[in-house]
Amino acid sequence: MNNKNNILIITDETQLAQDLESKVLLLRKNDYVVSATYNSALSKVEELRPIAILICENIARDITLGLISQIKTLSPSSAIILLYNEENPEFILSAYDNGADDFCHSNAENYELVIRIIKNLKFASQKILNKRNSKVLVQNFISDELTGLYNWKFAGEIYDSELAENIKDSGIFLIISPSEEGKKYFSMEKFANVVKNAVRADDVITLGKGPKIYVMLPKSDEAGALQVLEKINKAYGIECALKSGLTYYEGKENFKTIEKRGLNALSEAMFSDRSYCVFTVEKNEEPTDNWEDLENTSSKDFKLFKQTFYKKMDKVITPVFFRLQKIYEEKLQGVRINQFINENECVFHLKNPNQESRLKIIYAGFSKVVIHTAHEGFDSPENTEQIIPLAKLTTETLTAFVEDFIKNFMLTAV
């Protein structure tokens, strides 16, 4: 019977079991419905590995709660639905805490019970799929087997992908680490479980370098992030055991820049009495982006302009290139897209069997950059070269340049 979708009904009342079987038979033809008593329930679960389990409330509610907990341990992928006789919020919440996925009245209408079961069958199937995918990630060392989190080696790729897909969003980035005192009692497995249980499904968590965990909280502010930290610290249970660095981020940024700010904030927290610190930018910490200021600066300030170019690489060029590569790799069939960046030039490269094009951003020295496009192949568009001030190299401007470059490539592609 393990080649079918087994659905198990657990009750000590024969008539109730028959009534429920008649309702559940409205499901799909390949669903196999089996009844069991409380005494035989665990052996049936072990034998059938059911995808869904309906547990009818026992006269002794503690027995029901205990059975739910045992089944969740024995078959964690099964969807457990509590069928209660009388609505009791405290009992239902206790059942949820013990592992129940859903609840419904035992005398519910046929359609309501069927809808509940189908919904939970989908949920159970997704859990099985997630478990299978997690196993593959662990086997390929993308995820850590002990914690289930993405390894630090892949953190940059994961966060940059998230940023590229949500370019207009902003939020808070957290780096959490044990304090010097906390390292005496530190458990990475416990630490990871506490963090995972404290965040939302759409938050992104990875391991950091060393005993650190990175958390990206999209569409969150500082107050929301502090609530998460409070929940983590409370669940961890050891006072002053964790330190955290916080920084705001925008979708147009890249991971390396955000990580650097988070690590700076964490470092400050480590050397203070505070459990967390928030990264702030001092007014004169970074070179200006104001074009008038750049024009009025003397030639001796070459380093200032070079720093400004590096800043543009981090905050503008890298995220724009990465985002547009992700977008157009799916749209352009038969076209290979590459991009690379170093301290002197940034290249966005398109190639198909008959044509090859490159867009280069070259630092020309002092306050300007050159945007050069070169096309090779049949009916190639004209090569262009344009010099623009550093201050005018914005996300919007560069996006327009690259998209025009791609459009010209496609108009002449064979």
C-alpha positions as CSV (number, residue, x, y, z in Angstrom):
1,M,0.0,0.0,0.0
2,N,3.0,2.2,0.0
3,N,2.6,2.8,-3.7
4,K,-0.5,4.8,-3.1
5,N,-1.3,8.1,-1.3
6,N,-2.3,6.7,2.1
7,I,-4.7,8.6,4.3
8,L,-5.1,7.4,7.9
9,I,-8.1,8.0,10.1
10,I,-7.4,7.5,13.8
11,T,-10.4,7.1,16.1
12,D,-11.8,4.6,18.6
13,E,-15.4,5.1,17.4
14,T,-16.3,2.6,14.6
15,Q,-19.3,4.6,13.3
16,L,-17.3,7.9,13.2
17,A,-14.6,6.1,11.3
18,Q,-17.1,4.8,8.7
19,D,-18.7,8.3,8.4
20,L,-15.3,9.9,7.8
21,E,-14.3,7.3,5.3
22,S,-17.4,8.0,3.2
23,K,-16.6,11.7,3.2
24,V,-12.9,11.2,2.4
25,L,-13.7,8.9,-0.5
26,L,-14.7,12.0,-2.4
27,L,-11.0,12.6,-2.9
28,R,-8.9,11.3,-5.8
29,K,-9.0,7.6,-7.0
30,N,-5.4,6.9,-6.1
31,D,-6.0,7.9,-2.4
32,Y,-6.2,4.9,-0.1
33,V,-8.1,5.5,3.1
34,V,-7.4,3.3,6.2
35,S,-8.8,3.5,9.7
36,A,-6.9,2.7,12.9
37,T,-7.6,2.8,16.7
38,Y,-5.5,4.8,19.1
39,N,-3.7,1.6,20.1
40,S,-2.8,0.6,16.6
41,A,-2.1,4.1,15.3
42,L,1.7,4.2,15.6
43,S,2.1,0.8,13.9
44,K,-0.2,1.9,11.0
45,V,1.8,5.1,10.6
46,E,5.1,3.2,10.4
47,E,3.6,0.7,8.0
48,L,1.8,3.1,5.6
49,R,3.8,6.3,5.9
50,P,0.5,8.2,5.2
51,I,0.6,11.5,3.4
52,A,-2.3,12.8,5.6
53,I,-3.5,11.7,9.0
54,L,-6.9,12.6,10.6
55,I,-6.8,12.3,14.4
56,C,-10.2,12.4,16.0
57,E,-10.2,13.9,19.5
58,N,-10.1,11.4,22.3
59,I,-12.1,11.7,25.5
60,A,-8.8,12.3,27.2
61,R,-7.2,15.2,25.4
62,D,-3.8,14.6,26.8
63,I,-3.7,11.2,25.0
64,T,-4.6,13.0,21.7
65,L,-1.8,15.5,22.2
66,G,0.7,12.8,23.1
67,L,-0.2,10.8,20.0
68,I,0.1,13.9,17.7
69,S,3.6,14.5,19.1
70,Q,4.6,10.8,18.6
71,I,3.3,10.8,15.0
72,K,5.1,14.0,14.1
73,T,8.4,12.4,15.4
74,L,7.7,9.1,13.5
75,S,6.5,10.7,10.2
76,P,7.4,14.4,10.1
77,S,6.3,14.7,6.4
78,S,2.8,13.6,7.1
79,A,0.1,16.3,7.3
80,I,-1.7,16.0,10.6
81,I,-5.3,17.2,10.9
82,L,-7.0,17.4,14.3
83,L,-10.8,16.6,14.2
84,Y,-12.2,18.1,17.4
85,N,-15.6,17.5,19.0
86,E,-16.0,20.8,20.7
87,E,-14.1,24.0,19.8
88,N,-11.5,24.7,22.5
89,P,-8.9,27.3,21.6
90,E,-6.4,26.1,24.3
91,F,-6.7,22.5,23.1
92,I,-6.3,23.4,19.5
93,L,-3.3,25.6,20.2
94,S,-1.7,22.8,22.2
95,A,-2.3,20.4,19.3
96,Y,-0.6,22.8,17.0
97,D,2.4,23.1,19.3
98,N,2.7,19.3,19.3
99,G,2.8,19.1,15.5
100,A,-0.8,19.3,14.1
101,D,-0.9,21.2,10.8
102,D,-4.6,21.9,10.7
103,F,-7.9,21.4,12.5
104,C,-11.5,20.9,11.7
105,H,-14.8,19.8,13.4
106,S,-15.4,16.1,13.3
107,N,-18.9,16.7,12.0
108,A,-17.8,19.1,9.3
109,E,-19.6,19.1,6.0
110,N,-18.2,16.8,3.3
111,Y,-16.9,19.7,1.1
112,E,-15.2,21.4,4.1
113,L,-13.4,18.2,5.1
114,V,-12.3,17.4,1.6
115,I,-11.0,20.9,1.0
116,R,-9.0,20.8,4.2
117,I,-7.5,17.5,3.3
118,I,-6.6,18.5,-0.3
119,K,-5.0,21.7,1.0
120,N,-2.9,19.7,3.5
121,L,-2.0,17.0,0.9
122,K,-0.5,19.8,-1.2
123,F,1.3,21.1,1.8
124,A,2.6,17.6,2.7
125,S,3.8,17.1,-0.9
126,Q,5.6,20.4,-0.8
127,K,7.4,19.4,2.4
128,I,8.5,16.1,0.8
129,L,9.8,18.1,-2.3
130,N,11.6,20.6,0.0
131,K,13.2,17.7,1.9
132,R,14.4,16.1,-1.4
133,N,15.8,19.5,-2.6
134,S,17.5,20.1,0.7
135,K,19.2,16.7,0.5
136,V,20.6,17.6,-3.0
137,L,21.8,21.0,-1.7
138,V,23.6,19.3,1.2
139,Q,25.2,16.7,-1.2
140,N,26.6,19.5,-3.3
141,F,27.8,21.4,-0.3
142,I,25.5,24.4,-1.0
143,S,23.7,23.8,2.3
144,D,25.2,22.9,5.6
145,E,24.1,19.5,6.8
146,L,24.1,20.4,10.5
147,T,22.1,23.6,10.3
148,G,20.2,23.3,7.0
149,L,21.4,26.8,6.1
150,Y,23.2,27.9,2.9
151,N,27.0,27.8,3.3
152,W,28.9,31.1,3.4
153,K,30.7,30.2,0.2
154,F,27.4,30.7,-1.7
155,A,26.1,33.6,0.4
156,G,27.2,36.3,-2.1
157,E,25.5,34.5,-5.1
158,I,22.3,34.0,-3.1
159,Y,22.0,37.5,-1.8
160,D,23.0,39.1,-5.1
161,S,20.3,37.1,-6.8
162,E,17.7,38.2,-4.2
163,L,18.7,41.8,-4.7
164,A,18.6,41.6,-8.5
165,E,15.1,40.2,-8.4
166,N,13.8,42.8,-6.0
167,I,15.7,45.9,-7.2
168,K,13.1,48.3,-5.9
169,D,12.9,46.9,-2.4
170,S,14.8,47.8,0.7
171,G,15.2,46.3,4.1
172,I,17.5,45.4,6.9
173,F,20.5,43.2,6.8
174,L,21.6,41.5,10.1
175,I,24.8,39.7,11.0
176,I,24.5,37.8,14.3
177,S,27.4,36.2,16.2
178,P,28.1,34.8,19.6
179,S,29.7,37.3,22.0
180,E,33.1,36.5,23.5
181,E,31.3,35.4,26.7
182,G,28.7,33.6,24.7
183,K,31.3,31.4,22.9
184,K,31.7,29.4,26.1
185,Y,28.1,28.0,25.7
186,F,27.9,28.2,22.0
187,S,26.0,25.6,19.9
188,M,25.8,26.3,16.1
189,E,22.9,23.9,15.7
190,K,20.9,25.5,18.5
191,F,21.9,29.0,17.2
192,A,20.6,28.2,13.7
193,N,17.4,26.7,14.9
194,V,16.6,29.7,17.0
195,V,17.2,32.1,14.1
196,K,15.2,30.0,11.6
197,N,12.2,29.9,14.0
198,A,12.4,33.7,14.5
199,V,12.1,34.9,10.9
200,R,9.5,34.9,8.2
201,A,9.4,32.5,5.2
202,D,10.5,35.3,2.8
203,D,13.5,36.3,4.8
204,V,16.9,35.0,3.5
205,I,19.3,33.2,5.9
206,T,22.8,31.9,5.3
207,L,25.8,31.0,7.3
208,G,28.5,33.7,7.6
209,K,32.3,33.3,7.8
210,G,33.0,31.9,11.2
211,P,30.3,31.4,13.8
212,K,28.0,34.0,12.2
213,I,24.5,33.9,10.6
214,Y,23.4,36.4,8.0
215,V,19.8,37.4,7.8
216,M,18.2,39.6,5.1
217,L,14.8,41.1,6.2
218,P,13.1,42.5,3.0
219,K,10.7,45.4,3.5
220,S,11.6,45.7,7.2
221,D,12.8,48.7,9.2
222,E,15.0,49.0,12.3
223,A,12.1,48.5,14.7
224,G,11.0,45.3,12.9
225,A,14.6,44.0,12.9
226,L,14.9,44.7,16.7
227,Q,11.8,42.7,17.3
228,V,13.4,39.7,15.5
229,L,16.5,40.1,17.5
230,E,14.5,40.3,20.8
231,K,12.8,37.0,19.8
232,I,16.1,35.4,18.9
233,N,17.8,36.4,22.2
234,K,14.8,35.3,24.3
235,A,14.7,31.9,22.6
236,Y,18.5,31.4,22.8
237,G,18.1,31.7,26.6
238,I,21.5,32.9,27.6
239,E,21.8,36.6,28.5
240,C,24.3,38.7,26.5
241,A,25.3,35.6,24.5
242,L,24.7,37.1,21.1
243,K,25.9,40.3,19.3
244,S,24.4,41.8,16.2
245,G,25.3,44.3,13.4
246,L,22.4,46.0,11.5
247,T,22.5,48.0,8.3
248,Y,19.9,49.3,5.9
249,Y,20.1,48.1,2.3
250,E,18.5,48.9,-1.1
251,G,17.9,46.4,-3.9
252,K,20.2,48.3,-6.2
253,E,23.2,47.5,-4.0
254,N,25.3,44.4,-4.0
255,F,26.1,41.9,-1.3
256,K,29.8,42.8,-0.7
257,T,28.9,46.4,0.1
258,I,26.1,45.4,2.4
259,E,28.1,42.7,4.1
260,K,31.0,45.2,4.8
261,R,28.6,47.6,6.5
262,G,27.0,44.8,8.6
263,L,30.5,43.5,9.7
264,N,31.5,47.1,10.7
265,A,28.3,47.4,12.8
266,L,29.0,43.9,14.3
267,S,32.6,44.8,15.1
268,E,31.3,48.0,16.9
269,A,28.8,45.9,18.9
270,M,31.6,43.4,19.9
271,F,33.6,46.2,21.5
272,S,30.7,47.8,23.3
273,D,28.3,47.0,26.1
274,R,25.4,46.9,23.6
275,S,23.9,43.7,22.1
276,Y,23.6,45.4,18.7
277,C,24.9,48.4,16.7
278,V,23.4,50.0,13.5
279,F,25.8,51.0,10.8
280,T,25.7,54.8,10.1
281,V,27.6,56.7,7.4
282,E,29.5,59.8,8.6
283,K,29.0,62.8,6.3
284,N,32.6,63.0,5.2
285,E,33.3,59.2,5.2
286,E,32.9,58.7,1.4
287,P,33.9,60.8,-1.6
288,T,31.2,63.1,-2.9
289,D,29.0,62.3,-5.9
290,N,28.2,65.9,-6.6
291,W,29.4,66.9,-10.0
292,E,30.1,70.5,-9.2
293,D,32.3,69.4,-6.3
294,L,34.2,67.1,-8.6
295,E,34.8,69.8,-11.2
296,N,36.2,72.2,-8.7
297,T,38.6,69.6,-7.2
298,S,42.2,70.0,-8.2
299,S,44.2,67.3,-10.2
300,K,46.0,66.4,-7.0
301,D,42.8,64.7,-5.8
302,F,43.1,61.7,-8.2
303,K,42.6,59.3,-5.3
304,L,39.2,60.8,-4.5
305,F,38.0,60.2,-8.1
306,K,39.4,56.7,-8.1
307,Q,37.5,56.0,-4.8
308,T,34.3,57.4,-6.4
309,F,34.7,55.1,-9.4
310,Y,35.1,52.1,-7.0
311,K,32.0,53.2,-5.3
312,K,30.1,53.4,-8.6
313,M,31.4,49.8,-9.4
314,D,29.9,48.5,-6.1
315,K,26.7,50.4,-6.0
316,V,25.8,50.9,-9.6
317,I,27.7,48.9,-12.2
318,T,27.8,45.5,-10.5
319,P,24.1,45.4,-9.5
320,V,22.9,46.7,-12.9
321,F,25.1,44.2,-14.9
322,F,24.0,41.3,-12.6
323,R,20.3,42.2,-12.7
324,L,20.2,42.6,-16.5
325,Q,22.1,39.4,-17.1
326,K,19.6,37.5,-15.0
327,I,16.6,39.1,-16.8
328,Y,17.9,38.7,-20.4
329,E,19.4,35.2,-20.0
330,E,15.8,34.0,-19.8
331,K,14.6,36.2,-22.6
332,L,17.3,35.8,-25.2
333,Q,17.4,32.3,-26.7
334,G,20.7,31.2,-28.1
335,V,22.6,34.1,-26.7
336,R,25.4,33.7,-24.2
337,I,25.7,36.6,-21.7
338,N,28.8,37.2,-19.6
339,Q,29.9,40.1,-17.5
340,F,33.0,40.8,-15.5
341,I,34.4,43.8,-13.6
342,N,37.9,44.8,-12.5
343,E,39.5,48.0,-11.2
344,N,40.0,49.4,-14.7
345,E,37.1,48.2,-16.8
346,C,33.6,46.7,-16.6
347,V,32.4,44.5,-19.5
348,F,28.9,43.3,-20.5
349,H,29.3,40.7,-23.2
350,L,26.7,39.2,-25.7
351,K,27.5,36.4,-28.1
352,N,25.6,34.1,-30.5
353,P,27.0,31.9,-33.3
354,N,27.1,34.8,-35.8
355,Q,27.6,37.9,-33.7
356,E,29.5,39.2,-30.7
357,S,29.1,42.5,-28.9
358,R,30.8,44.1,-25.9
359,L,29.9,47.1,-23.8
360,K,32.8,48.4,-21.8
361,I,32.9,51.0,-19.0
362,I,36.5,52.3,-18.8
363,Y,37.8,54.6,-16.1
364,A,39.3,57.4,-18.0
365,G,41.0,59.1,-15.1
366,F,39.9,61.9,-12.8
367,S,36.2,62.7,-13.1
368,K,35.0,60.8,-16.2
369,V,34.4,57.3,-17.6
370,V,34.1,56.1,-21.2
371,I,31.2,53.9,-22.2
372,H,32.4,52.0,-25.3
373,T,30.2,49.6,-27.4
374,A,31.8,47.2,-30.0
375,H,29.9,44.9,-32.3
376,E,31.3,42.2,-34.6
377,G,29.4,40.1,-37.0
378,F,26.9,40.3,-39.9
379,D,25.0,43.6,-40.2
380,S,26.5,44.8,-36.9
381,P,25.3,48.2,-35.6
382,E,27.8,51.0,-35.3
383,N,30.4,51.0,-32.6
384,T,30.0,54.0,-30.2
385,E,32.0,55.8,-27.5
386,Q,30.7,58.3,-25.0
387,I,32.4,60.1,-22.2
388,I,30.2,60.9,-19.2
389,P,30.9,62.4,-15.7
390,L,31.2,59.9,-12.8
391,A,28.3,61.7,-11.1
392,K,26.0,61.0,-14.0
393,L,26.7,57.3,-14.0
394,T,23.5,56.4,-12.1
395,T,21.5,53.1,-11.9
396,E,18.9,54.6,-14.3
397,T,21.5,56.0,-16.8
398,L,23.5,52.8,-16.9
399,T,20.4,50.6,-17.2
400,A,19.3,52.7,-20.2
401,F,22.8,52.3,-21.8
402,V,22.9,48.5,-21.4
403,E,19.3,48.0,-22.5
404,D,19.9,50.1,-25.7
405,F,23.1,48.0,-26.3
406,I,21.1,44.8,-26.0
407,K,18.3,46.1,-28.2
408,N,20.9,47.0,-30.9
409,F,22.4,43.5,-30.7
410,M,19.0,41.8,-31.1
411,L,17.9,44.0,-34.0
412,T,20.8,42.8,-36.1
413,A,21.1,39.3,-34.6
414,V,20.8,36.4,-37.2
